[in-house]
Each structure stands twice: as structure tokens, then as C-alpha cells.
Amino acid sequence: MDKKNIITENKSLSPKSFPKAKKDNLEKNFFTKLDEKKIYKNEEIKRTRLESLHYRKPDPLIREPAELFINIEKKQILERSPDHEKKTMKKVVVKPSSPFKTFYNKKNSSEALPVDAPIPLPQTLQPPPTSSVFIQRHFSPYDTWKANNNIPVTKKVFIINGNYPDVRKALLQRGWIENSDNESIYFDLKWARNARVPQNMLEWQLYNHFPRNFELSVKWQLYDNIKMTNKVTRANYLTFMPRSFRLDAKGFEDFSETFKANYCVSILKTFMQHPNKYLPDQIVIANTVCKRWIQEIEKQNSFEESLSSLVMNVEWKILTSKDANEIKSSFARMMINLNQDAYSMTLKTLEKLEEVDTQYYLNGSKNIWIVKAGRKSRGRDIALFNDINQLRMHTSTSNSWVVQKYIENPLIISNRKFDIRQWVLISSSDPLTIWIYKKSYLRFSLENYSDDNIANPYIHLTNNSISKKSKKFSSSEIKGCMWSIEQFQEYLKAEKKIDVWNAQIFPAIKKIVKYSLLAIGNLGRKNSFEILGYDFMIDDKLKPWLLEINSSPAMDYSTNVTEILVKEVLEDAIKVIVDYPSGVQDTGNFELCYKAKNFPFRRTTLF
């Protein structure tokens, strides 16, 4: 009770008008009530702590009676209470006539003391034969839950949220018990499609996602992080990922300059094949811009991030105009000497570009860019553009779009474009431990490749979610629009006469995986793991390029190829996550790609 309320309880009397005796008595009652309130609060604390003991149950293998365990806990709680009076222990004095005299005199002697034989336990509660020491065991709420559900305390429990029958089968074969309640907090391992980590998870519980996996799966986050490869590993990201931008205000400005520069490169490449397609004025301006672009690329190769202005408005007007008179009048105002050998000048410019630009061959004569929704997967809302005005209109509704340079020189098999889905497993984020799957598969486009029609998704997109919507899918020349990696290896050996996959392509893929994850940094949470789906495209120089990374990659039996591989990869993932930490060396087709050491990473170049 508040002191002010007690003193002014009788409002007819002022505190100053109280006689001294009444005033002293009132103050005494006030402080007595405060002491009672304090004692009551301490009793509530003790009562709450004692009630919490019902969550613990004595182990049936323990010889001591359960009351002893409870009494010890009560004593410890009472001793920790704030109002408990601490008393010094008195020294025990044994009288000569005491019956305990013999015990105390012989406690340091080797002579055995007579003890009562313990009462034998029932056969069902007998401890293991090898155990001769009984250890006091505290029961947690998890142990209580297991007891209430008739689950042995030593059994492991898992939860699966999603369609992962192969994970369930692998864990059941190892003697694990499934908890069918997807929202339950009682489990040792949880496997879910949702990439968001639950907030109520305990540190020791295993979960198949990292808290910071969005740094990989959200496309603009991935592109920004990959660009950090330059600083983290001193490896130029332009050597393994096409130029990519987020189309917010700053990103669109940088993209616009890069688009215009690549447009000039396309003009020069077209001019070398069709000399009469462009006016000499346009060829001179394109060469001028490309010389600036060469300087910009040399800056990027030296890990400078700033992007200079490359194309003036009047230059862009000359390059894109279809009116010859307008082109000539605009060019005349620039007062540039036109008496130059356009062919030799262009040849020299392209040779220099080929020397400095690692993505020189990705840019063809069409300057095509691919636009993706930053948070969507399965090919949704993907479109191709070679006109910057149309691209700007398409992406004006949101700043979550990303744009990436389209690979205009893809390796073509049976007249089809394809990409490679490569599985990667991160078994630990600290230390970073990366496993790569030795088996992968190819996804082909449904229709024959051509860069003349960029509006047809069945020509340019290889995702199975896109291809299966077409009526031509069932009659496709390549069954299911997929190949296993073994089929690809056989094709390369037949075409190139050597094992290009193991000698060149797969080693390069492993390096890209390693450096991309080093650029991301710590993904958080010690007992998380994650299977990632890396998408690569191979160009006609047999060089792999990273397109994107997917968390929760599709694990359904979409084709005969994926049905076989999905069963194998999920079984092998359990081998790495569950068996390998227990000393089992069999990791299936997962190969250790990288494991961080205790000393700082030595900076090096990628290729």
C-alpha cells in the first residue's frame, strides 16, 4: 500500500494535526505493512520455484527415493531466497558415548564399514550391466514430452513440413521417431520448405535453413554480395557471373550506362559482319564510346566500383536514330573528323575489348538483357529485352526487379539452349563447410534456340515449370527436356574427344561455389544446414557462368531424371548431416568442396 494513501486515509484530519503518539503509531503500521508485502512477495517467488519442480521427474534407474531429489531442490531454493538468514555451520563434536564414534574414527581407515544391502529393483528398471555408477539425471520438458508419448528418452525425434518422403524414409531407417505436429517445439531435427527459421528454436536443434539464407536466394542480395568477392577473395566476380543490377534508382542509373556501352559493342560487332547496316557517323561514335568503356572495364578489373558517365545525350541520339538527316546534323555539331578508316578503327577497338573484358563473348549483336522478379522463382515474370525504354516501362511498378546480361553465346545441344542445376550442401556456417554433389542434371528449353524472337519463353527459358505448360512438352525430342550429367559427359567426350566435364567445367564450378559463399560471410546459427540449388549456364567456350542460387530447390519427381537424383541426394544429405558427425565416413556422392580453417583466408585469384 502506498504511504501517501495510508497517511491520508482519514481525509478529515491533516497529518500535521495528529498527536505525536498517533503519528508514531501510524508510521509504525505503515512500515509493518511494507514488510508484510515484501515477505509475501518473497513467499510468492519461493512458491513459483517450487511449483516448477513438477516439470522434473526422477529417473526410474536411480536408487535414491524421489523425495530426496525434491527435498534437495527445496533446500537449494530456500537457501537462495532473499530473506533466508545465513547461519554458520557449527563444528560437529562427537561425544565419547556417541554411537557414531566408531564411524568417525574409521572414516579414514581402509577397514570396510558395514552397510545395508540395497533393495533390488524390478527387472524392467535394472540399469545396464556395464553401469555401476548412478548419476543424478534432471528431466527436461522434452524428456517429459517423450515419456508422455511413450518415446524412449534416447530416441531422436524429427519433424518434416513439406513433401520430403525421402528424408522421412532415411531418418526412419536410422531409428528416428517422427513428430507429426508440424508446430511442435519438441524435435531434434526439423526439415521444412519454408526458408524462415522459427524464433522459438533452441540452439542444439537442427534445422535445414540458415537465418541469413536470403543473402543467397533474394536475387539483388546475391548480386550485391557476389560483387564483394573482389574485396573478400581478390577474385573478380566478372569472371564468373554476368553483369547484374537491381533496378532501383541508383541501380538503374548504373545499368543504363552499361546497357548503352554494350549497345555500342553490339553495333561494332554487327558492322564487322554487315558493313552497310550503319552510317559512318554512327560507327565513329560507337568507337568513341567503346574506348571509354575499355577504360571503365580496366577500372573494374582493378576493383574500383564507381561507374563513370559513358554516353552523352547527343551521342545516344546519333546511335539510336533512324533518320539519316538527323544523324548527320547532330554529328556535324560535334565537330569530329569523319575521315577515318572505320574498319581498321573498329577492328582495333574490338581486339582491345576482347583483351580486357572477360564478358566480351557474352555480348552478341542483339544486346539482350533478362529481367527477373527479385523474390520469385520457377521462371515467374521473367522477360527479355533489347530496348531500354520497353525495359523501363516493364519495371516501373516496383524497385524489386533485377536485370542480368543475357548470355548470347550459349552452348547449344540438339538446337536447344540448356542450363545446369547443381546441388550444394552447407553443413556448417562456423566454420564454413561446403559440400558439392557429384551428380547434377541439365534442363533444356522446349523449342529450338534463336535470338531473333526474344518474346517466346519456350526458346529462352529452361525451367521445367515453364516447359511443362506447353502442349509440345510430352512430345519433346529430349525426353522431359532433361539430361543426367552422365549423358552430358558422354556428349562432351564424343564432341571434344576428352573428358571436358571433369577436366575443366566441374573444377570451375567448384571454385565459383566456394568463392560465392565466401563473399556472403557467416550465414548465422551454429546448428543449421542448407541444400542450395545453383544454376549455371555453359557458353560456347565451355566456360560456366553463375546465374542464380535457390534455397529450397525443387525436390519433386518431375521427370525420370529428377526422380532418381532426388532420392539419392536427400539420402546422401542425411549421411552428411546425421551420420558423418558420428564418425561414419560414407557421404554418398557429396564431396567436400571447402572447409574453413582457423587461420585467415589467403587472398588469391579465382582463375
C-alpha positions in Angstrom: 0.0 0.0 0.0 1.3 3.4 -0.9 2.5 5.5 2.1 0.6 8.6 1.0 -2.7 6.7 0.8 -2.2 5.3 4.3 -1.4 8.6 5.9 -4.3 10.4 4.2 -6.8 7.6 4.6 -8.8 9.8 7.0 -9.2 12.9 4.9 -10.8 14.9 7.7 -7.5 15.1 9.6 -4.4 16.7 8.3 -1.1 14.8 9.1 0.2 17.9 10.8 -2.7 17.9 13.3 -2.0 14.3 14.5 -0.9 14.0 18.1 2.7 12.6 18.4 1.6 9.2 19.7 -0.9 8.7 16.9 1.6 9.8 14.4 4.2 7.4 15.6 1.7 4.6 15.7 0.6 5.4 12.1 4.2 5.3 10.8 4.8 2.0 12.6 1.7 0.5 10.9 2.9 1.8 7.5 6.3 0.2 7.7 4.9 -3.0 9.1 2.6 -3.3 6.0 5.6 -2.7 3.7 7.5 -5.5 5.4 4.5 -7.8 5.1 4.3 -7.0 1.4 8.0 -7.8 1.0 7.6 -11.1 2.8 4.6 -12.0 0.7 6.5 -11.3 -2.5 9.4 -13.5 -1.4 7.0 -16.3 -0.5 5.5 -16.0 -4.0 8.9 -16.3 -5.5 9.6 -19.4 -3.5 6.2 -20.9 -4.3 6.7 -20.4 -8.0 10.1 -22.0 -8.0 8.9 -25.0 -6.0 5.9 -25.4 -8.4 8.3 -25.5 -11.3 9.6 -28.8 -9.9 6.7 -30.7 -11.3 8.4 -30.5 -14.8 11.1 -32.8 -13.5 10.7 -36.4 -12.8 13.2 -38.8 -11.2 14.9 -41.3 -13.4 13.4 -44.8 -12.8 17.0 -46.2 -12.8 18.0 -44.0 -9.8 18.2 -46.0 -6.5 17.6 -42.9 -4.2 13.9 -42.2 -3.5 12.3 -39.4 -5.4 11.6 -37.4 -2.2 15.4 -37.0 -1.7 15.7 -35.2 -5.1 12.7 -32.9 -4.4 13.9 -32.1 -0.8 17.4 -31.2 -2.1 15.8 -28.8 -4.7 13.6 -27.3 -2.0 16.6 -26.7 0.2 18.6 -25.0 -2.5 15.6 -22.7 -3.4 15.1 -21.8 0.3 18.8 -21.0 0.7 18.7 -18.7 -2.3 15.7 -16.8 -1.1 16.4 -13.1 -0.2 15.1 -13.3 3.4 16.8 -16.5 4.4 19.1 -16.0 7.3 22.6 -17.3 6.6 23.9 -19.3 9.6 27.4 -20.5 10.0 27.6 -24.3 10.4 28.7 -25.5 13.8 31.6 -27.9 14.2 30.4 -31.4 15.0 31.7 -32.7 18.3 31.3 -36.4 18.9 30.9 -37.4 22.5 32.8 -40.5 23.8 29.5 -42.3 24.4 28.1 -41.5 21.0 27.2 -44.5 18.8 28.8 -42.7 15.8 32.2 -42.7 17.5 33.3 -45.8 15.7 32.2 -44.4 12.3 34.1 -41.1 12.7 37.2 -42.9 13.9 37.2 -45.3 10.9 36.2 -42.9 8.2 39.9 -42.5 7.0 40.7 -46.2 7.6 40.8 -48.9 5.0 38.6 -51.0 7.1 35.3 -51.6 5.4 32.2 -50.3 7.1 29.0 -52.4 7.3 26.3 -51.0 5.1 22.8 -52.2 4.4 22.2 -54.0 1.1 20.1 -52.0 -1.3 16.7 -53.2 -2.2 16.9 -54.9 -5.6 15.0 -53.1 -8.4 12.5 -54.8 -10.7 14.0 -56.4 -13.8 12.4 -53.8 -16.1 14.2 -51.0 -14.1 17.6 -52.6 -13.8 20.4 -50.5 -15.1 22.6 -51.7 -17.9 25.1 -54.4 -16.8 28.1 -52.2 -17.6 26.8 -49.3 -15.4 28.0 -49.4 -11.8 27.7 -45.6 -11.1 24.3 -44.0 -10.7 24.3 -40.4 -11.8 21.5 -38.0 -10.8 19.7 -37.0 -14.0 17.5 -33.9 -14.4 14.4 -34.3 -16.6 13.7 -31.5 -19.1 10.3 -30.7 -20.5 11.5 -32.5 -23.7 12.1 -35.7 -21.7 8.7 -35.3 -20.1 7.1 -35.0 -23.5 8.8 -38.1 -24.6 7.6 -40.0 -21.5 4.0 -38.8 -22.1 4.2 -40.1 -25.7 5.9 -43.4 -24.9 9.1 -42.5 -26.7 12.4 -43.7 -25.1 14.4 -40.8 -23.8 17.4 -41.9 -26.0 15.4 -41.7 -29.3 15.9 -38.9 -31.7 12.7 -37.1 -33.0 12.2 -35.3 -36.3 9.6 -33.1 -37.9 9.0 -32.8 -41.7 7.0 -29.8 -43.0 6.5 -30.4 -46.7 6.7 -33.2 -49.3 10.0 -34.9 -48.5 9.3 -38.6 -48.4 12.9 -39.5 -49.0 14.1 -37.6 -45.9 11.4 -39.3 -43.8 12.4 -42.7 -45.1 16.2 -42.1 -44.4 15.5 -40.9 -40.8 13.1 -43.7 -40.0 15.7 -46.3 -41.2 18.1 -44.8 -38.7 15.6 -45.4 -35.8 14.3 -41.8 -35.5 10.8 -41.1 -34.4 8.6 -38.7 -36.4 6.6 -36.0 -34.6 3.5 -35.4 -36.7 2.8 -32.0 -35.2 4.5 -29.5 -37.5 4.2 -26.7 -35.0 5.6 -28.7 -32.1 8.7 -27.4 -30.3 9.8 -31.0 -29.5 12.3 -32.3 -32.1 16.0 -32.9 -32.7 15.8 -32.1 -36.4 13.2 -30.2 -38.5 13.1 -30.2 -42.3 10.8 -27.6 -43.8 10.4 -25.9 -47.2 9.8 -22.5 -45.6 13.3 -20.9 -45.5 12.5 -18.7 -42.5 14.0 -20.0 -39.2 11.4 -20.3 -36.4 12.2 -17.9 -33.5 11.5 -20.4 -30.7 14.2 -22.9 -31.8 16.8 -23.9 -29.3 20.5 -23.8 -30.1 21.0 -27.6 -30.2 18.1 -28.3 -32.6 18.9 -28.9 -36.2 17.1 -27.0 -39.0 17.6 -27.2 -42.7 17.9 -23.4 -43.3 20.1 -20.6 -42.2 18.8 -17.3 -40.8 20.6 -15.3 -43.5 19.8 -17.5 -46.5 18.1 -14.6 -48.0 21.6 -13.2 -48.8 21.7 -16.0 -51.4 18.1 -16.6 -52.5 17.0 -12.9 -52.9 18.4 -12.0 -56.3 19.5 -8.5 -55.7 21.1 -9.5 -52.4 23.0 -12.2 -54.2 24.3 -9.8 -56.8 25.4 -7.2 -54.3 27.1 -9.9 -52.2 28.8 -11.5 -55.2 30.3 -8.1 -56.0 32.0 -8.3 -52.6 34.1 -11.2 -53.9 36.5 -8.6 -55.2 37.3 -7.5 -51.6 37.0 -10.8 -49.8 38.9 -13.1 -52.1 40.5 -10.6 -54.6 38.7 -12.7 -57.3 37.0 -10.6 -60.0 33.3 -11.5 -60.0 33.0 -10.5 -63.6 34.9 -13.7 -64.4 32.0 -16.0 -63.3 28.7 -14.0 -63.1 27.1 -11.9 -65.9 26.8 -8.2 -65.1 23.7 -7.8 -62.9 21.8 -4.8 -61.4 18.9 -4.1 -59.1 16.6 -1.7 -60.8 16.2 0.8 -58.0 17.2 4.5 -58.6 20.9 4.0 -58.3 21.0 0.6 -59.9 19.0 1.7 -62.9 21.5 4.6 -63.5 24.4 2.2 -63.5 22.5 -0.3 -65.6 21.6 2.4 -68.1 25.3 3.3 -68.7 26.3 -0.3 -69.0 23.4 -1.0 -71.4 24.4 1.9 -73.7 28.1 0.8 -73.7 27.1 -2.8 -74.6 24.8 -1.4 -77.3 27.9 0.3 -78.9 29.8 -3.0 -78.7 26.8 -4.7 -80.5 26.9 -2.0 -83.2 30.6 -2.6 -83.8 30.2 -6.4 -83.9 27.3 -6.1 -86.4 29.4 -3.7 -88.5 32.1 -6.2 -88.9 29.6 -8.7 -90.4 27.3 -6.2 -92.2 29.3 -3.0 -93.1 26.4 -1.2 -94.7 23.9 -1.5 -91.8 25.0 1.6 -90.0 26.2 5.1 -91.2 29.9 6.0 -90.8 28.8 8.7 -88.3 27.3 6.0 -86.0 30.4 3.8 -86.3 32.7 6.7 -85.2 30.5 7.5 -82.2 30.3 3.8 -81.3 34.1 3.5 -81.3 34.4 6.7 -79.2 32.0 5.3 -76.5 33.7 1.8 -76.6 37.1 3.5 -75.9 35.6 5.0 -72.7 34.1 1.6 -71.9 37.5 0.0 -72.1 38.8 2.5 -69.5 35.8 1.7 -67.3 36.4 -2.1 -67.6 40.1 -1.6 -66.6 38.9 0.3 -63.5 36.5 -2.6 -62.6 39.3 -5.1 -63.1 41.3 -3.2 -60.5 38.3 -3.4 -58.1 37.1 0.2 -58.4 33.3 0.3 -58.1 32.5 3.8 -59.3 30.8 3.9 -62.8 31.5 7.0 -64.9 29.2 8.6 -67.4 29.9 6.8 -70.7 27.4 8.2 -73.3 26.3 11.8 -73.8 22.7 12.5 -74.9 23.7 13.7 -78.3 25.8 10.6 -78.9 22.9 8.4 -77.8 20.6 10.3 -80.2 23.0 9.6 -83.1 23.4 5.9 -82.2 19.6 5.2 -81.9 18.1 7.5 -84.6 16.6 6.0 -87.8 16.6 9.4 -89.6 19.8 9.9 -91.6 19.4 13.7 -91.8 19.0 13.9 -88.1 22.1 11.7 -87.5 24.3 13.9 -89.9 23.2 17.2 -88.4 23.8 16.0 -84.9 27.2 14.6 -85.8 28.2 17.9 -87.6 27.6 19.8 -84.3 30.1 17.6 -82.6 32.9 18.6 -85.0 34.5 15.1 -85.1 36.8 14.2 -88.0 34.9 11.7 -90.2 37.9 10.9 -92.5 38.9 7.8 -90.6 39.2 4.1 -91.7 36.1 2.8 -89.9 37.0 -0.9 -90.5 40.6 -0.7 -89.1 39.5 1.5 -86.2 36.7 -0.9 -85.3 38.9 -3.9 -85.5 41.4 -2.3 -83.1 38.7 -1.4 -80.7 37.2 -4.9 -80.6 40.6 -6.5 -80.1 41.3 -4.3 -77.1 37.8 -5.1 -75.7 38.4 -8.8 -76.1 41.7 -8.4 -74.2 40.2 -6.5 -71.2 36.6 -7.7 -70.9 36.1 -11.2 -69.5 32.4 -11.0 -70.7 33.3 -9.9 -74.2 31.7 -13.0 -75.8 28.5 -12.8 -73.8 27.5 -9.7 -75.7 26.4 -10.5 -79.2 24.9 -8.4 -81.9 21.5 -8.0 -80.1 22.4 -6.6 -76.7 19.8 -8.8 -74.9 19.1 -8.4 -71.2 17.0 -10.7 -69.0 14.7 -9.2 -66.3 13.6 -11.2 -63.2 11.5 -10.6 -60.2 13.8 -10.3 -57.3 11.9 -12.6 -54.9 10.3 -15.1 -57.3 11.4 -18.4 -58.6 10.4 -21.1 -61.2 10.7 -18.7 -64.1 7.8 -16.5 -63.0 7.7 -13.0 -64.5 10.9 -13.4 -66.5 11.2 -11.4 -69.7 13.9 -10.5 -72.3 14.5 -7.0 -73.7 16.9 -5.3 -76.0 15.2 -1.9 -75.9 15.9 0.1 -72.7 12.6 2.1 -73.0 10.5 -1.0 -73.0 12.5 -2.4 -70.2 12.0 0.8 -68.1 8.2 0.6 -68.7 8.1 -3.1 -67.7 9.9 -2.5 -64.4 8.4 0.9 -63.4 5.9 -0.6 -61.0 8.5 -1.7 -58.4 12.1 -1.4 -57.4 12.4 -5.2 -56.6 13.3 -6.1 -60.2 16.7 -7.3 -61.2 18.3 -7.3 -64.6 21.2 -9.5 -65.8 23.2 -9.7 -69.1 21.7 -12.4 -71.2 24.4 -14.9 -72.4 24.2 -14.5 -76.2 26.7 -17.3 -76.9 25.3 -20.3 -75.1 26.4 -23.9 -75.8 23.7 -25.4 -78.0 22.9 -29.1 -77.9 20.4 -30.6 -80.4 19.5 -27.0 -81.3 18.4 -26.3 -77.7 19.7 -24.0 -75.1 20.2 -25.5 -71.6 21.4 -24.8 -68.0 22.7 -27.0 -65.2 21.2 -27.5 -61.8 24.0 -28.2 -59.3 23.2 -29.1 -55.7 25.4 -27.7 -52.9 25.1 -28.5 -49.2 26.4 -26.2 -46.4 26.7 -28.4 -43.3 28.0 -25.6 -41.1 28.4 -21.9 -41.2 31.0 -21.7 -38.5 33.4 -23.0 -39.7 32.1 -22.7 -43.2 31.8 -26.2 -44.6 30.7 -26.7 -48.2 29.8 -30.0 -49.9 29.1 -30.3 -53.6 27.1 -33.1 -55.2 29.0 -35.0 -57.9 25.8 -35.6 -59.8 23.7 -32.9 -61.4 21.3 -32.6 -64.4 20.7 -30.4 -67.5 17.4 -28.6 -68.2 16.8 -27.9 -71.9 14.5 -25.3 -73.5 11.5 -26.7 -75.2 12.0 -25.1 -78.6 15.0 -24.6 -80.9 17.2 -21.7 -80.0 17.1 -18.4 -81.9 17.9 -14.9 -80.7 15.6 -13.4 -83.3 12.4 -14.0 -81.2 13.1 -12.9 -77.6 9.4 -12.9 -76.7 8.9 -16.7 -76.8 9.7 -18.1 -73.3 9.9 -21.7 -74.6 13.0 -20.7 -76.6 15.0 -19.0 -73.9 13.8 -20.3 -70.6 14.8 -23.8 -69.4 12.9 -24.1 -66.2 10.7 -27.2 -66.0 7.9 -25.2 -64.5 7.7 -23.2 -67.8 8.3 -26.1 -70.3 5.7 -28.4 -68.9 2.9 -25.8 -69.6 3.4 -26.3 -73.3 1.5 -28.9 -75.3 4.8 -29.8 -77.0 6.3 -30.9 -73.7 5.2 -34.6 -73.9 6.5 -34.9 -77.5 9.8 -33.2 -76.9 12.8 -34.7 -78.8 14.7 -34.6 -75.5 12.5 -36.6 -73.1 11.4 -34.5 -70.2 13.7 -31.7 -71.5 16.4 -33.1 -69.2 19.7 -35.0 -69.3 21.6 -36.5 -66.5 25.2 -35.4 -66.1 26.4 -38.8 -67.4 24.6 -38.1 -70.7 26.3 -34.7 -70.8 29.7 -36.2 -70.1 29.3 -38.7 -72.9 28.2 -35.9 -75.3 31.3 -33.8 -74.5 33.6 -36.8 -74.9 32.2 -37.6 -78.3 32.4 -33.9 -79.4 35.6 -32.8 -77.8 37.4 -36.2 -77.6 38.4 -35.5 -74.0 36.6 -35.6 -70.6 35.9 -31.8 -70.6 33.5 -32.1 -67.6 36.0 -33.4 -65.1 39.0 -31.6 -66.6 37.5 -28.1 -67.0 33.9 -27.5 -66.3 33.3 -29.1 -62.9 36.6 -27.8 -61.3 35.5 -24.3 -62.4 32.0 -24.8 -60.9 33.5 -25.8 -57.5 35.6 -22.6 -57.5 32.6 -20.5 -58.2 30.6 -22.2 -55.4 33.5 -21.7 -53.0 34.1 -18.0 -53.7 30.4 -17.1 -53.9 29.8 -18.4 -50.4 33.0 -16.8 -49.0 31.7 -13.5 -50.3 28.4 -14.0 -48.4 30.0 -14.4 -45.0 28.6 -16.1 -41.9 25.0 -17.3 -42.6 24.2 -17.5 -38.8 23.2 -20.2 -36.4 25.5 -23.0 -35.5 23.2 -26.0 -35.9 21.6 -25.0 -39.2 22.4 -26.6 -42.6 21.1 -26.0 -46.1 20.8 -27.5 -49.5 21.1 -24.9 -52.3 20.3 -25.2 -56.0 23.0 -23.4 -58.1 22.0 -22.6 -61.7 24.9 -22.5 -64.2 25.0 -21.9 -68.0 27.8 -23.0 -70.2 28.9 -20.8 -73.1 30.3 -22.0 -76.4 33.8 -21.6 -74.9 32.8 -24.3 -72.3 33.0 -21.7 -69.5 30.4 -21.9 -66.7 28.5 -18.8 -65.6 26.6 -18.5 -62.3 23.0 -17.3 -63.0 21.4 -17.5 -59.5 21.2 -19.5 -56.3 17.9 -21.1 -54.9 17.1 -22.0 -51.4 14.6 -24.9 -51.0 15.2 -26.1 -54.6 12.5 -28.3 -56.1 12.8 -31.9 -54.9 9.8 -33.4 -56.7 9.8 -36.2 -59.2 9.1 -34.0 -62.3 10.9 -36.4 -64.7 12.6 -39.7 -64.7 16.0 -38.0 -64.3 15.0 -36.0 -61.3 13.2 -38.9 -59.6 16.4 -40.9 -59.5 18.6 -38.0 -58.5 16.3 -36.5 -55.8 16.1 -39.8 -53.9 19.9 -40.1 -54.0 20.7 -36.5 -53.0 18.3 -36.5 -50.0 19.6 -39.8 -48.7 23.2 -38.6 -49.1 22.3 -35.3 -47.3 21.2 -37.3 -44.2 24.5 -39.1 -44.4 26.4 -35.8 -44.2 24.2 -34.2 -41.5 23.4 -37.2 -39.3 25.9 -39.9 -39.9 29.2 -38.0 -40.7 29.3 -36.2 -37.3 29.1 -39.6 -35.6 32.2 -40.8 -37.3 30.7 -42.5 -40.4 32.8 -41.6 -43.4 30.3 -42.5 -46.1 28.9 -39.3 -47.5 27.5 -40.7 -50.7 28.0 -38.5 -53.7 28.7 -35.4 -51.7 32.3 -34.3 -52.0 33.9 -31.9 -49.5 34.4 -28.7 -51.5 35.7 -26.4 -48.8 36.1 -26.2 -45.0 37.4 -23.0 -43.3 40.5 -23.3 -41.1 41.5 -21.4 -38.0 43.9 -19.1 -39.8 42.8 -16.2 -42.0 41.9 -17.0 -45.6 44.8 -16.3 -48.0 43.7 -14.0 -50.7 44.2 -15.3 -54.3 42.7 -15.0 -57.7 39.9 -17.3 -59.0 41.2 -18.2 -62.4 
